[in-house]
């Protein structure tokens, strides 16, 4: 076993979680800036442009869901195989993941370009916002393969013992986007198309660095041409574990479509822009929580594969405490400074007002959602796909979608905001029970 994975089973758990989580947190925050920077600059163009990006968001989430389907599934399996000291199968998983990512992203591009108009209409586009949404979405689709390779395989780099390098790669890609955004949007007067081109170029840079890593001698699992051929058993394993985050993100697309249409009905185009701001703020802060879970996942997977259940339990306790702290701090900031946070993305008073009110209501249960985040991530890391999928779908599909269809009929726009808080409350309580059972199982396995 090479030294960069030896530490997963020998280093003290608290130091190990810091080693993996800090780069992952930085990487997640930096990665979130890809879209946030676009929204900040596009918000200066006007509320319709901001709404245009909000309307494109569901399809961008679908691309991200496909990346997660393969990337997170492959990284979880690779962590377990490395824990078992089985590098050959880890290489098989990497090769299949690359081929699968490219094929699925090309399929998504074809479907998106073919059905772009009906897709955007289903997402809630009006005659006024359709041109902005089209300009942005079409270009983003052209770069989907780069997105798939970059965002999908960055998880594998981290899982294979290179958390710092994964952060550096994401940082370089994001800085590229930040530099190009004002240049293309304002200096070259490309408007919303400039924001899309900046994202595509940044994703290309990230994809090139990711592929270079897996071709270099520094990577203990390298790309081998004979491993790129798809195998049914490997694909099934990748997709079964990756299905939980995929289903969770895909359900977010359905939620976004239903939400956009409800927002348009009860609050107009400006309300869709407000939700875009709320999602942006939530992503910006909760990326820290997601980074902690991403940092913990390879540690949990490796130690679970090595049957060190005592260390798995320790990581899970520390992970839950850290994520709870992040969610609580975010809740305080959202409730205390909603106007200031909304003003980062726009200067229009009506948009700021709607976003501020919605933010406080929609994110009312933030202190409780740590159980959701940690629970789904834990079951993914140990390969229990069904439990991870259930926790992922509970909030989005079984609770939020019905509430979005029911509450606005009685509460109007506030019903949309309240649906988020109520679904968070119920799903968090269920996740707490699941985690309690998980702790009991780990203790039993440890004793055996």
ZAMARGU-4260 file (C-alpha; in steps of 0.2 Angstrom, whole numbers, plus 5000, padded with zeros to 4 digits):
<rodrens>
0) 5000/5000/5000 | 5007/5017/4995 | 5010/5030/5008 | 4996/5042/5003 | 4983/5029/5008
5) 4993/5022/5023 | 4987/5037/5033 | 4969/5032/5031 | 4971/5018/5043 | 4985/5024/5054
10) 4983/5043/5057 | 4973/5049/5071 | 4955/5051/5065 | 4954/5070/5070 | 4969/5074/5060
15) 4964/5063/5046 | 4947/5072/5044 | 4955/5089/5044 | 4968/5083/5031 | 4954/5077/5019
20) 4940/5089/5024 | 4949/5106/5023 | 4955/5104/5005 | 4937/5096/5001 | 4929/5111/5009
25) 4940/5123/4999 | 4937/5114/4984 | 4918/5113/4986 | 4917/5132/4990 | 4929/5136/4975
30) 4919/5124/4964 | 4902/5133/4969 | 4910/5149/4963 | 4909/5143/4945 | 4890/5147/4945
35) 4890/5160/4959 | 4902/5171/4950 | 4891/5170/4934 | 4876/5175/4944 | 4884/5189/4953
40) 4890/5197/4936 | 4874/5193/4927 | 4864/5200/4941 | 4872/5217/4936 | 4864/5215/4919
45) 4846/5215/4926 | 4833/5204/4935 | 4828/5196/4918 | 4845/5190/4915 | 4846/5183/4933
50) 4830/5174/4930 | 4837/5167/4913 | 4851/5158/4923 | 4838/5152/4936 | 4828/5144/4922
55) 4844/5136/4915 | 4848/5129/4932 | 4837/5113/4931 | 4846/5107/4916 | 4863/5112/4923
60) 4858/5102/4939 | 4854/5087/4927 | 4872/5088/4920 | 4878/5089/4938 | 4868/5074/4943
65) 4875/5063/4929 | 4893/5068/4935 | 4888/5063/4953 | 4880/5047/4947 | 4897/5041/4940
70) 4910/5051/4949 | 4903/5048/4967 | 4899/5030/4963 | 4916/5027/4956 | 4925/5036/4970
75) 4916/5026/4984 | 4920/5009/4975 | 4939/5014/4973 | 4940/5019/4991 | 4934/5002/4996
80) 4945/4993/4984 | 4961/5002/4989 | 4956/4998/5007 | 4956/4980/5002 | 4973/4983/4993
85) 4965/4978/4976 | 4972/4991/4964 | 4968/4981/4948 | 4949/4982/4951 | 4952/5001/4956
90) 4959/5004/4939 | 4945/4995/4930 | 4932/5006/4940 | 4942/5022/4934 | 4942/5016/4916
95) 4924/5012/4915 | 4920/5029/4924 | 4929/5039/4911 | 4920/5030/4896 | 4903/5031/4905
100) 4905/5050/4909 | 4909/5054/4891 | 4895/5044/4884 | 4882/5050/4896 | 4887/5068/4894
105) 4886/5067/4875 | 4869/5060/4876 | 4863/5074/4888 | 4870/5087/4876 | 4861/5079/4861
110) 4844/5079/4871 | 4847/5096/4878 | 4850/5104/4861 | 4836/5095/4852 | 4822/5099/4865
115) 4829/5116/4872 | 4813/5126/4869 | 4800/5114/4876 | 4812/5110/4891 | 4814/5129/4895
120) 4795/5131/4894 | 4793/5117/4906 | 4805/5125/4917 | 4794/5141/4918 | 4802/5152/4904
125) 4791/5167/4898 | 4793/5176/4882 | 4803/5190/4891 | 4816/5177/4899 | 4817/5164/4885
130) 4831/5173/4875 | 4842/5175/4891 | 4839/5156/4896 | 4843/5150/4878 | 4859/5160/4876
135) 4866/5153/4892 | 4859/5135/4891 | 4865/5131/4873 | 4883/5136/4877 | 4884/5127/4893
140) 4878/5111/4884 | 4893/5112/4872 | 4904/5111/4887 | 4895/5097/4896 | 4909/5083/4892
145) 4922/5094/4901 | 4910/5097/4915 | 4907/5078/4917 | 4926/5074/4917 | 4931/5088/4928
150) 4918/5087/4942 | 4915/5068/4941 | 4933/5063/4942 | 4939/5076/4955 | 4930/5064/4967
155) 4941/5050/4962 | 4957/5060/4964 | 4952/5064/4982 | 4947/5046/4985 | 4964/5039/4979
160) 4973/5049/4992 | 4976/5066/4984 | 4964/5078/4993 | 4976/5093/4991 | 4978/5091/4973
165) 4960/5090/4970 | 4958/5106/4978 | 4971/5115/4968 | 4964/5108/4952 | 4947/5115/4956
170) 4955/5132/4962 | 4964/5134/4945 | 4948/5131/4936 | 4938/5143/4946 | 4951/5157/4945
175) 4950/5155/4926 | 4931/5157/4927 | 4932/5172/4939 | 4945/5181/4928 | 4935/5178/4911
180) 4918/5183/4918 | 4920/5202/4919 | 4931/5201/4903 | 4919/5192/4892 | 4903/5199/4900
185) 4907/5218/4901 | 4924/5221/4892 | 4919/5212/4876 | 4901/5216/4879 | 4895/5197/4877
190) 4882/5198/4890 | 4875/5182/4897 | 4884/5172/4883 | 4900/5178/4890 | 4896/5171/4907
195) 4893/5154/4898 | 4909/5155/4888 | 4919/5159/4904 | 4911/5143/4912 | 4915/5132/4897
200) 4933/5137/4896 | 4936/5135/4915 | 4928/5118/4914 | 4940/5113/4900 | 4955/5118/4910
205) 4949/5108/4924 | 4946/5092/4913 | 4963/5094/4906 | 4971/5094/4923 | 4961/5079/4929
210) 4966/5068/4914 | 4984/5074/4916 | 4984/5068/4934 | 4978/5050/4929 | 4991/5049/4916
215) 5005/5054/4927 | 5016/5043/4938 | 5011/5052/4954 | 4994/5043/4952 | 4993/5026/4960
220) 4978/5021/4949 | 4982/5027/4931 | 4972/5027/4915 | 4975/5011/4905 | 4968/5010/4887
225) 4962/4991/4890 | 4952/4997/4906 | 4941/5009/4896 | 4931/4995/4889 | 4914/4995/4898
230) 4910/4980/4909 | 4892/4977/4914 | 4896/4971/4932 | 4908/4987/4935 | 4895/4999/4927
235) 4881/4991/4938 | 4892/4993/4954 | 4896/5011/4950 | 4878/5016/4945 | 4870/5007/4960
240) 4881/5017/4973 | 4881/5033/4963 | 4862/5032/4961 | 4858/5040/4978 | 4867/5057/4974
245) 4860/5056/4956 | 4842/5053/4962 | 4844/5067/4975 | 4850/5079/4962 | 4838/5073/4948
250) 4824/5076/4961 | 4830/5093/4963 | 4827/5096/4945 | 4809/5091/4947 | 4808/5102/4962
255) 4815/5116/4953 | 4803/5114/4938 | 4788/5114/4950 | 4795/5128/4961 | 4798/5139/4946
260) 4781/5137/4940 | 4773/5140/4957 | 4785/5155/4959 | 4780/5162/4942 | 4761/5160/4946
265) 4762/5168/4963 | 4776/5180/4962 | 4780/5182/4943 | 4798/5182/4935 | 4805/5191/4949
270) 4801/5177/4961 | 4811/5165/4951 | 4826/5177/4951 | 4823/5178/4970 | 4824/5159/4972
275) 4840/5159/4961 | 4848/5170/4974 | 4842/5160/4989 | 4849/5144/4981 | 4865/5153/4977
280) 4867/5159/4996 | 4863/5141/5002 | 4875/5133/4990 | 4889/5146/4995 | 4888/5142/5014
285) 4883/5124/5013 | 4897/5119/5002 | 4907/5119/5018 | 4896/5105/5025 | 4897/5096/5009
290) 4916/5097/5009 | 4916/5089/5026 | 4906/5074/5020 | 4917/5073/5004 | 4932/5073/5015
295) 4925/5060/5027 | 4919/5048/5013 | 4935/5041/5008 | 4941/5039/5026 | 4925/5030/5030
300) 4925/5019/5014 | 4943/5014/5017 | 4941/5009/5035 | 4925/5000/5032 | 4934/4990/5019
305) 4948/4987/5031 | 4935/4982/5044 | 4941/4996/5056 | 4923/5000/5062 | 4930/5009/5078
310) 4938/5022/5066 | 4922/5023/5055 | 4912/5027/5071 | 4924/5040/5077 | 4924/5049/5059
315) 4905/5049/5059 | 4904/5057/5076 | 4917/5071/5071 | 4908/5073/5054 | 4891/5075/5062
320) 4898/5088/5074 | 4907/5098/5061 | 4892/5098/5049 | 4880/5104/5063 | 4891/5118/5067
325) 4892/5124/5049 | 4873/5123/5047 | 4870/5132/5063 | 4881/5147/5059 | 4873/5148/5041
330) 4856/5149/5049 | 4862/5163/5060 | 4869/5173/5046 | 4853/5170/5035 | 4841/5176/5048
335) 4852/5191/5053 | 4858/5197/5037 | 4846/5192/5022 | 4846/5209/5014 | 4865/5210/5014
340) 4866/5193/5007 | 4853/5196/4993 | 4862/5213/4989 | 4878/5203/4983 | 4868/5197/4968
345) 4857/5212/4963 | 4854/5230/4966 | 4835/5230/4962 | 4824/5233/4977 | 4810/5222/4973
350) 4821/5207/4969 | 4831/5210/4986 | 4814/5211/4995 | 4807/5195/4989 | 4824/5186/4991
355) 4826/5192/5009 | 4809/5186/5014 | 4810/5170/5005 | 4827/5166/5012 | 4822/5167/5030
360) 4807/5156/5027 | 4814/5143/5015 | 4830/5140/5026 | 4821/5141/5043 | 4826/5123/5048
365) 4845/5124/5043 | 4851/5119/5060 | 4843/5102/5058 | 4848/5097/5041 | 4865/5091/5046
370) 4858/5073/5049 | 4851/5073/5031 | 4868/5078/5024 | 4879/5066/5035 | 4867/5052/5034
375) 4865/5051/5015 | 4884/5053/5013 | 4888/5039/5026 | 4878/5026/5018 | 4885/5030/5001
380) 4903/5029/5008 | 4900/5011/5014 | 4891/5005/4999 | 4873/5004/5006 | 4865/5012/4991
385) 4846/5009/4995 | 4848/5018/5012 | 4857/5032/5004 | 4844/5034/4990 | 4830/5034/5003
390) 4837/5048/5013 | 4841/5058/4998 | 4824/5056/4990 | 4814/5058/5006 | 4816/5077/5007
395) 4815/5081/4988 | 4803/5068/4981 | 4791/5062/4995 | 4790/5078/5005 | 4795/5094/4995
400) 4786/5090/4979 | 4769/5087/4987 | 4771/5102/4998 | 4775/5113/4983 | 4759/5107/4975
405) 4748/5110/4990 | 4754/5124/5001 | 4755/5138/4988 | 4736/5135/4985 | 4733/5141/5003
410) 4748/5153/5007 | 4753/5160/4990 | 4771/5164/4988 | 4774/5160/5006 | 4768/5143/5003
415) 4783/5140/4992 | 4795/5146/5005 | 4787/5136/5019 | 4787/5120/5009 | 4806/5120/5010
420) 4806/5122/5029 | 4793/5109/5033 | 4801/5096/5022 | 4818/5099/5030 | 4810/5097/5047
425) 4802/5080/5044 | 4816/5072/5033 | 4829/5078/5047 | 4820/5069/5060 | 4820/5053/5050
430) 4838/5055/5046 | 4842/5056/5065 | 4834/5039/5068 | 4844/5031/5053 | 4860/5038/5060
435) 4856/5031/5078 | 4853/5014/5070 | 4870/5016/5060 | 4879/5019/5076 | 4872/5004/5084
440) 4877/4993/5069 | 4895/5000/5070 | 4896/4996/5088 | 4890/4978/5085 | 4902/4975/5071
445) 4916/4982/5081 | 4912/4970/5096 | 4912/4955/5084
</rodrens>
